[in-house]
Amino acid sequence: MSRTYEIMILLDNELVRAGWKEAKAVATGLIEKHGGQVLTARRWDERKLAYKIRQRRRGTYLLGYATLDANGVAALRRELDLTENVLRYLILSAAEVPAEERALAEAESAAGFVVPPPPFEDSADADEGPEEEPEEPEEAVTPAGELAEEEV
């Protein structure tokens, strides 16, 4: 029995730089490969990540809705885990596709829609210096034979 799922996929910006339509085709192709029917798929946002994932500092989120059966979900999860261009993903059960999502997906599919390219600051080849850690104040060292006033 097929159910509707909300699927959020965090894509590597290297894939997105090659072209959004191609990146979207890769993600939706994975869903269709496992017996799913993609109802909607759109670019949700491009964001800076809270921490590095596979040496990347930024990623582009794809938000999609699809119908899959239980076996298809398990196989899709396995495939997403092994796909190098997928940094993270989340699959949730959904009652239906929200009308607003359908409208946004249709607007993205319109002929005049342009997706801005992601910035280059997340490139793994970028020459990055080591991240500086804030200096901690040095603690006063008490000689071994003497006790500090608080310890008495």
LINGI-V385482 format. One record per pair of residues at least 24 apart in sequence whose C-alpha atoms are under 6 Angstrom apart, sorted by the first residue. I is the first residue (numbers start at 1). J is the second residue. Records with the same first field share a line. If there is no record, write none. Layout:
# LINGI-V385482
I->J ; J
This chain:
# LINGI-V385482
1->69
2->67 ; 68 ; 69
3->67 ; 68
4->66 ; 67 ; 94
5->65 ; 66 ; 92 ; 93 ; 94
6->64 ; 65 ; 91 ; 92 ; 94
7->63 ; 64 ; 65 ; 90 ; 91
8->62 ; 63 ; 89 ; 90
9->61 ; 62 ; 89
10->60 ; 61 ; 86 ; 87 ; 88 ; 89
11->59 ; 60 ; 85 ; 86 ; 87
12->59 ; 85
13->59
34->72
36->67 ; 68
37->66 ; 67
38->66
39->65 ; 66
40->64 ; 65
42->105
56->122
57->122
58->122
